[in-house]
Amino acid sequence: MKNSLRLVSLVAISMLAFGCAHHRDVRPSASGDHKVLLNIEDKEAGYRDAMSQAEDYCKQSGRMPVIVNEGSKYQGNMDEGTYQKAKTASKVAQAAGGAIWAMGGQTESAVGGIAGLGGSVARGALGNGYRYELVFRCQ
């Protein structure tokens, strides 16, 4: 019993320690120009996550991040317009299917569940088509 309690405590502490790495994508640089590199679904999605990680990284030394450069680039394996349309369609199918599943009768729920699952699978299969890069300094 005592060993089990120790093991559970060790696992819990380890999970907390690893879970606190709020700047997992920051690539520190000796020059002071640090980078956050993210693979994202759309052009706009990266800024909030990258800035949050930069803020957490700089907070360790009592400073704030200042953006040096930022941008995103499409890197998918289909043309960008097709990718964007497919992502939108998969999000709509996922949301509509979920709503029908939750609010429909027995038959509607089955159809909604299948549509939502299909949208989810398609969204995952399309992956993250953009690469977002934020270069920052802590000041």
VENTACOR-V706484 format. One record per backbone hydrogen bond with DSSP energy under -0.5 kcal/mol. NH is the residue of the N-H (numbers start at 0). CO is the residue of the C=O. E is the energy in kcal/mol with one decimal. If there is no record, write none. Layout:
# VENTACOR-V706484
NH,CO,E + NH,CO,E
This chain:
# VENTACOR-V706484
4,0,-2.2 + 5,1,-1.9 + 6,2,-2.4 + 7,3,-2.6 + 8,4,-2.3 + 9,5,-2.7 + 10,6,-2.5 + 11,7,-2.4 + 12,8,-2.6 + 13,9,-2.4 + 14,10,-2.5 + 15,11,-2.1 + 16,12,-2.4 + 17,13,-2.7 + 18,14,-2.2 + 19,15,-0.8 + 19,16,-0.6 + 20,17,-1.2 + 21,19,-2.0 + 23,20,-0.7 + 25,22,-1.3 + 26,34,-4.0 + 27,25,-0.7 + 31,28,-1.2 + 33,31,-1.1 + 33,135,-2.6 + 34,26,-1.8 + 35,133,-2.3 + 36,24,-1.3 + 37,131,-2.6 + 39,37,-0.6 + 39,129,-2.6 + 44,41,-1.0 + 46,43,-0.5 + 48,44,-0.8 + 49,45,-2.9 + 50,46,-3.1 + 51,47,-2.2 + 52,48,-2.1 + 53,49,-2.4 + 54,50,-2.9 + 55,51,-2.2 + 56,52,-2.4 + 57,53,-2.6 + 58,54,-2.3 + 59,55,-0.9 + 59,56,-0.6 + 60,57,-1.7 + 61,58,-1.7 + 62,57,-2.1 + 65,136,-2.7 + 67,134,-3.3 + 68,134,-1.7 + 70,132,-1.8 + 72,130,-1.9 + 74,128,-3.6 + 75,128,-0.6 + 82,78,-2.1 + 83,79,-2.4 + 84,80,-2.1 + 85,81,-2.5 + 86,82,-2.5 + 87,83,-2.2 + 88,84,-2.6 + 89,85,-2.3 + 90,86,-2.1 + 91,87,-2.3 + 92,88,-2.5 + 93,89,-2.2 + 94,90,-2.5 + 95,91,-3.1 + 96,92,-2.4 + 97,93,-1.8 + 98,94,-2.1 + 99,95,-2.6 + 100,96,-2.5 + 101,97,-2.1 + 102,98,-2.2 + 103,99,-2.5 + 108,104,-2.9 + 109,105,-1.7 + 110,106,-2.2 + 111,107,-3.2 + 112,108,-2.5 + 113,109,-2.0 + 114,110,-2.6 + 115,111,-2.9 + 116,112,-2.4 + 117,113,-2.6 + 118,114,-2.6 + 119,115,-2.2 + 120,116,-2.7 + 121,117,-2.6 + 122,118,-2.4 + 123,119,-2.3 + 124,120,-2.6 + 125,121,-2.0 + 126,122,-0.9 + 128,126,-0.7 + 129,39,-2.4 + 130,72,-2.4 + 131,37,-3.1 + 131,129,-0.5 + 132,70,-3.0 + 133,35,-2.3 + 134,68,-3.5 + 135,33,-2.8 + 136,65,-2.2 + 138,63,-3.1 + 138,136,-0.6
